[in-house]
Amino acid sequence: MSDQGNRRSILVGYDESPGSEQALRWAVEEARLRRLPMLVCHAWQWPYPLRPISEQVLVHLEDIATNVVHNGVDHARGFDARVEVRPLLAKGPVSAVLLDAAHEAALVVLGSRGVGGFEDLRVGSAAVQVPAYSVRPVIVVRPEEPAGQSSVRVVVGIDGSPASQAAFAFALEEAALRGGTVRAICGWWDPGALPGPDQLPFVDAAAMRAGAEARFQQVMSVPTARYPDVPVTTDFVDERPPRAIVEAAKGASLLVLGGHGPGVRSGALLGVVTQAALSEVHCPVAVIPFPN
Protein backbone atom coordinates (compact mmCIF):
# COMPACT_ATOMS: atom_id res chain seq x y z
CA MET A 1 0.00 0.00 0.00
CA SER A 2 3.05 2.25 -0.19
CA ASP A 3 2.59 5.53 -2.07
CA GLN A 4 6.20 6.68 -2.02
CA GLY A 5 6.51 6.22 -5.77
CA ASN A 6 3.79 8.71 -6.75
CA ARG A 7 4.20 10.89 -3.64
CA ARG A 8 0.56 11.03 -2.60
CA SER A 9 0.03 13.15 0.50
CA ILE A 10 -1.25 12.40 3.97
CA LEU A 11 -4.39 14.56 4.04
CA VAL A 12 -5.55 15.91 7.39
CA GLY A 13 -8.66 17.94 8.18
CA TYR A 14 -7.95 20.85 10.51
CA ASP A 15 -10.20 23.44 12.18
CA GLU A 16 -8.34 24.18 15.46
CA SER A 17 -10.68 21.93 17.46
CA PRO A 18 -9.09 19.54 20.01
CA GLY A 19 -9.96 16.61 17.75
CA SER A 20 -8.24 18.16 14.76
CA GLU A 21 -5.14 18.91 16.84
CA GLN A 22 -4.88 15.20 17.70
CA ALA A 23 -5.51 14.32 14.07
CA LEU A 24 -2.70 16.67 13.09
CA ARG A 25 -0.27 14.87 15.41
CA TRP A 26 -1.29 11.49 14.04
CA ALA A 27 -0.99 12.70 10.44
CA VAL A 28 2.51 14.05 11.05
CA GLU A 29 3.58 10.65 12.36
CA GLU A 30 2.00 8.89 9.36
CA ALA A 31 3.80 11.25 6.99
CA ARG A 32 7.12 10.69 8.76
CA LEU A 33 6.81 6.90 8.83
CA ARG A 34 5.65 6.68 5.22
CA ARG A 35 8.07 9.38 4.05
CA LEU A 36 5.26 11.27 2.35
CA PRO A 37 4.33 14.97 2.26
CA MET A 38 1.40 16.22 4.29
CA LEU A 39 -1.55 18.39 3.27
CA VAL A 40 -3.35 20.39 5.97
CA CYS A 41 -6.89 21.03 4.75
CA HIS A 42 -9.38 23.56 6.08
CA ALA A 43 -12.86 24.00 4.60
CA TRP A 44 -14.86 27.17 5.09
CA GLN A 45 -18.28 28.44 4.01
CA TRP A 46 -20.94 30.99 4.89
CA PRO A 47 -23.04 29.09 7.46
CA TYR A 48 -26.44 30.67 6.76
CA PRO A 49 -29.01 30.14 3.97
CA LEU A 50 -28.93 33.80 2.86
CA ARG A 51 -25.73 35.34 1.57
CA PRO A 52 -24.39 38.38 3.45
CA ILE A 53 -25.22 41.78 2.01
CA SER A 54 -21.57 42.85 1.95
CA GLU A 55 -18.90 40.88 0.11
CA GLN A 56 -16.47 42.21 2.72
CA VAL A 57 -18.03 39.81 5.21
CA LEU A 58 -17.04 36.85 3.00
CA VAL A 59 -13.57 38.33 2.54
CA HIS A 60 -13.23 38.57 6.29
CA LEU A 61 -14.35 34.95 6.74
CA GLU A 62 -11.83 33.79 4.14
CA ASP A 63 -9.08 35.70 5.93
CA ILE A 64 -9.98 33.93 9.17
CA ALA A 65 -9.97 30.58 7.37
CA THR A 66 -6.57 31.37 5.85
CA ASN A 67 -5.15 32.02 9.31
CA VAL A 68 -6.61 28.71 10.56
CA VAL A 69 -5.00 26.61 7.83
CA HIS A 70 -1.63 28.34 8.19
CA ASN A 71 -1.77 27.81 11.96
CA GLY A 72 -2.29 24.13 11.23
CA VAL A 73 0.73 24.08 8.94
CA ASP A 74 2.84 25.79 11.61
CA HIS A 75 1.72 23.32 14.28
CA ALA A 76 2.48 20.37 12.01
CA ARG A 77 5.98 21.66 11.28
CA GLY A 78 6.46 22.18 14.99
CA PHE A 79 5.67 18.51 15.66
CA ASP A 80 8.31 17.37 13.15
CA ALA A 81 10.30 19.78 10.99
CA ARG A 82 11.42 16.97 8.67
CA VAL A 83 7.92 16.49 7.23
CA GLU A 84 7.01 18.49 4.15
CA VAL A 85 3.75 20.31 4.94
CA ARG A 86 1.51 22.31 2.60
CA PRO A 87 -1.83 24.12 3.17
CA LEU A 88 -5.09 23.45 1.34
CA LEU A 89 -7.86 26.01 1.80
CA ALA A 90 -11.16 25.26 0.06
CA LYS A 91 -14.66 26.71 0.15
CA GLY A 92 -17.48 24.25 0.78
CA PRO A 93 -18.85 21.72 3.27
CA VAL A 94 -16.15 19.91 5.25
CA SER A 95 -17.04 16.40 4.08
CA ALA A 96 -17.29 17.40 0.42
CA VAL A 97 -13.94 19.19 0.50
CA LEU A 98 -12.14 16.29 2.18
CA LEU A 99 -13.70 13.69 -0.10
CA ASP A 100 -12.65 15.64 -3.18
CA ALA A 101 -9.09 16.08 -1.92
CA ALA A 102 -8.90 12.41 -0.90
CA HIS A 103 -8.70 11.31 -4.53
CA GLU A 104 -5.12 12.57 -4.67
CA ALA A 105 -4.19 11.44 -1.14
CA ALA A 106 -2.69 8.26 0.24
CA LEU A 107 -4.57 8.47 3.51
CA VAL A 108 -7.05 10.80 5.22
CA VAL A 109 -6.86 11.72 8.91
CA LEU A 110 -9.51 13.70 10.79
CA GLY A 111 -10.81 14.23 14.29
CA SER A 112 -13.94 12.50 15.56
CA ARG A 113 -15.68 15.87 15.76
CA GLY A 114 -14.83 19.42 14.78
CA VAL A 115 -16.01 22.81 15.93
CA GLY A 116 -19.75 23.19 16.45
CA GLY A 117 -22.30 20.62 17.56
CA PHE A 118 -23.50 20.05 21.09
CA GLU A 119 -21.10 19.44 23.96
CA ASP A 120 -21.63 15.67 24.38
CA LEU A 121 -21.49 14.87 20.67
CA ARG A 122 -19.06 11.95 20.24
CA VAL A 123 -18.93 11.69 16.47
CA GLY A 124 -19.40 14.57 14.05
CA SER A 125 -20.98 14.27 10.61
CA ALA A 126 -17.65 14.43 8.76
CA ALA A 127 -16.29 11.53 10.84
CA VAL A 128 -19.11 9.38 9.44
CA GLN A 129 -19.50 10.75 5.93
CA VAL A 130 -15.82 10.84 4.98
CA PRO A 131 -15.07 7.20 5.93
CA ALA A 132 -18.33 6.11 4.28
CA TYR A 133 -17.54 7.62 0.88
CA SER A 134 -13.76 8.02 0.75
CA VAL A 135 -11.79 6.19 -1.92
CA ARG A 136 -8.81 6.15 0.46
CA PRO A 137 -8.34 4.79 3.98
CA VAL A 138 -9.55 7.20 6.67
CA ILE A 139 -8.28 7.38 10.26
CA VAL A 140 -10.63 9.03 12.77
CA VAL A 141 -8.79 10.23 15.89
CA ARG A 142 -10.41 11.07 19.20
CA PRO A 143 -9.22 14.11 21.21
CA GLU A 144 -9.07 12.12 24.46
CA GLU A 145 -6.75 9.45 23.05
CA PRO A 146 -3.90 9.05 25.60
CA ALA A 147 -0.34 9.48 24.38
CA GLY A 148 2.89 7.77 25.31
CA GLN A 149 1.89 4.11 25.05
CA SER A 150 4.86 1.82 25.66
CA SER A 151 4.00 -0.55 22.81
CA VAL A 152 1.92 -0.36 19.65
CA ARG A 153 -0.99 -2.78 19.42
CA VAL A 154 -3.15 -2.76 16.30
CA VAL A 155 -6.52 -4.52 16.41
CA VAL A 156 -8.34 -5.43 13.19
CA GLY A 157 -11.85 -6.77 12.73
CA ILE A 158 -12.28 -9.58 10.21
CA ASP A 159 -15.57 -10.81 8.76
CA GLY A 160 -14.39 -12.38 5.51
CA SER A 161 -15.53 -9.48 3.31
CA PRO A 162 -13.09 -7.95 0.78
CA ALA A 163 -13.08 -4.73 2.83
CA SER A 164 -12.05 -6.58 5.99
CA GLN A 165 -9.27 -8.37 4.12
CA ALA A 166 -8.01 -4.99 2.92
CA ALA A 167 -8.25 -3.81 6.53
CA PHE A 168 -6.03 -6.69 7.64
CA ALA A 169 -3.38 -5.72 5.07
CA PHE A 170 -3.55 -2.11 6.29
CA ALA A 171 -3.23 -3.22 9.92
CA LEU A 172 -0.13 -5.25 9.09
CA GLU A 173 1.41 -2.29 7.30
CA GLU A 174 0.72 0.07 10.22
CA ALA A 175 2.20 -2.42 12.69
CA ALA A 176 5.27 -2.88 10.50
CA LEU A 177 5.78 0.89 10.27
CA ARG A 178 5.38 1.37 14.03
CA GLY A 179 7.12 -1.77 15.30
CA GLY A 180 3.90 -3.10 16.76
CA THR A 181 1.74 -6.21 16.90
CA VAL A 182 -1.57 -7.13 15.28
CA ARG A 183 -4.56 -8.84 16.85
CA ALA A 184 -7.08 -10.06 14.28
CA ILE A 185 -10.50 -10.76 15.74
CA CYS A 186 -13.72 -12.24 14.37
CA GLY A 187 -16.92 -12.17 16.38
CA TRP A 188 -19.22 -15.17 15.90
CA TRP A 189 -22.82 -15.54 17.05
CA ASP A 190 -25.16 -18.49 16.64
CA PRO A 191 -27.73 -17.61 13.94
CA GLY A 192 -30.00 -20.31 15.33
CA ALA A 193 -30.20 -18.62 18.72
CA LEU A 194 -32.41 -15.75 17.60
CA PRO A 195 -35.50 -15.39 19.82
CA GLY A 196 -39.07 -16.22 18.88
CA PRO A 197 -40.19 -16.29 15.24
CA ASP A 198 -36.81 -14.97 14.04
CA GLN A 199 -35.08 -18.19 15.02
CA LEU A 200 -33.66 -20.07 12.04
CA PRO A 201 -34.78 -23.71 11.67
CA PHE A 202 -32.53 -26.71 11.00
CA VAL A 203 -29.29 -24.87 11.74
CA ASP A 204 -26.22 -26.88 12.74
CA ALA A 205 -24.51 -24.16 14.77
CA ALA A 206 -21.40 -26.24 15.56
CA ALA A 207 -20.77 -27.05 11.90
CA MET A 208 -21.33 -23.44 10.85
CA ARG A 209 -18.98 -22.21 13.53
CA ALA A 210 -16.26 -24.70 12.57
CA GLY A 211 -16.53 -23.72 8.92
CA ALA A 212 -16.42 -20.00 9.71
CA GLU A 213 -13.38 -20.40 11.97
CA ALA A 214 -11.55 -22.44 9.32
CA ARG A 215 -12.25 -19.74 6.74
CA PHE A 216 -11.08 -17.08 9.18
CA GLN A 217 -7.74 -18.82 9.70
CA GLN A 218 -7.36 -19.31 5.95
CA VAL A 219 -7.93 -15.63 5.24
CA MET A 220 -5.41 -14.68 7.93
CA SER A 221 -2.63 -16.83 6.46
CA VAL A 222 -2.28 -14.97 3.14
CA PRO A 223 -1.22 -11.36 3.98
CA THR A 224 0.97 -12.33 6.96
CA ALA A 225 3.56 -13.84 4.60
CA ARG A 226 4.34 -10.32 3.37
CA TYR A 227 5.07 -9.14 6.90
CA PRO A 228 6.98 -12.01 8.55
CA ASP A 229 8.39 -9.78 11.31
CA VAL A 230 4.99 -8.55 12.56
CA PRO A 231 3.65 -10.66 15.45
CA VAL A 232 0.03 -11.62 14.74
CA THR A 233 -2.51 -13.24 17.03
CA THR A 234 -5.95 -14.41 15.89
CA ASP A 235 -9.11 -14.65 17.99
CA PHE A 236 -12.37 -16.25 16.91
CA VAL A 237 -14.73 -15.32 19.72
CA ASP A 238 -18.33 -16.19 20.60
CA GLU A 239 -19.73 -12.68 20.69
CA ARG A 240 -21.74 -10.45 18.41
CA PRO A 241 -19.26 -8.56 16.19
CA PRO A 242 -19.94 -4.98 17.40
CA ARG A 243 -19.41 -5.93 21.05
CA ALA A 244 -16.42 -8.17 20.27
CA ILE A 245 -14.66 -5.35 18.41
CA VAL A 246 -15.38 -2.67 21.02
CA GLU A 247 -14.05 -4.93 23.79
CA ALA A 248 -10.96 -5.93 21.80
CA ALA A 249 -10.09 -2.28 21.08
CA LYS A 250 -9.73 -1.36 24.77
CA GLY A 251 -6.15 -0.19 25.27
CA ALA A 252 -5.28 -0.58 21.59
CA SER A 253 -3.17 1.93 19.67
CA LEU A 254 -5.31 1.65 16.53
CA LEU A 255 -8.45 -0.21 15.44
CA VAL A 256 -8.76 -1.08 11.74
CA LEU A 257 -12.08 -1.99 10.10
CA GLY A 258 -13.60 -2.30 6.66
CA GLY A 259 -16.26 0.28 5.89
CA HIS A 260 -18.86 -2.30 4.92
CA GLY A 261 -19.11 -5.93 5.88
CA PRO A 262 -21.82 -8.50 5.26
CA GLY A 263 -25.37 -7.71 6.31
CA VAL A 264 -25.24 -3.93 5.83
CA ARG A 265 -28.71 -2.38 6.06
CA SER A 266 -30.01 -0.66 2.96
CA GLY A 267 -29.20 3.05 3.11
CA ALA A 268 -26.63 2.71 5.90
CA LEU A 269 -23.47 4.75 5.35
CA LEU A 270 -21.30 2.30 7.29
CA GLY A 271 -21.60 -1.21 8.66
CA VAL A 272 -22.94 -1.72 12.18
CA VAL A 273 -19.52 -2.70 13.53
CA THR A 274 -17.85 0.41 12.13
CA GLN A 275 -20.66 2.62 13.41
CA ALA A 276 -20.34 1.11 16.90
CA ALA A 277 -16.57 1.57 16.86
CA LEU A 278 -16.73 5.24 15.86
CA SER A 279 -19.20 5.90 18.68
CA GLU A 280 -17.71 3.81 21.48
CA VAL A 281 -14.02 3.09 20.89
CA HIS A 282 -11.49 5.48 22.44
CA CYS A 283 -8.50 4.74 20.20
CA PRO A 284 -8.10 5.98 16.62
CA VAL A 285 -10.23 4.02 14.13
CA ALA A 286 -9.04 3.37 10.58
CA VAL A 287 -11.82 2.67 8.07
CA ILE A 288 -10.69 0.95 4.89
CA PRO A 289 -12.80 1.27 1.73
CA PHE A 290 -13.99 -1.62 -0.39
CA PRO A 291 -11.00 -2.52 -2.62
CA ASN A 292 -11.34 -1.69 -6.31
Buried (B, 14 or more C-beta within 10 A) or exposed (E): EEBEEEEBBBBBBBBBBBBBBBBBBBBBBBBBBBEBBBBBBBBBBEEEEEEEEEEEEBEEBEEEBBEBBBBBBEBBBEBBEEBBBEBBBBEEBBBBBBBEBBEEBBBBBBBBBBBEEEEEEEBBBBBBBBBBBBEBBBBBBBBEBEEEEEEBBBBBBBBBBBBBBBBBBBBBBBBBBBEBBBBBBBBBBEEEEEEEEEEEEEBEBEEBBEEBBEBBEEBBEEBBEEBEEBEBEBBBBEBBBBBBBBBBBEEBBBBBBBBBBEEBEEEEBBBBBBBBBBBBBBBBBBBBBEEE
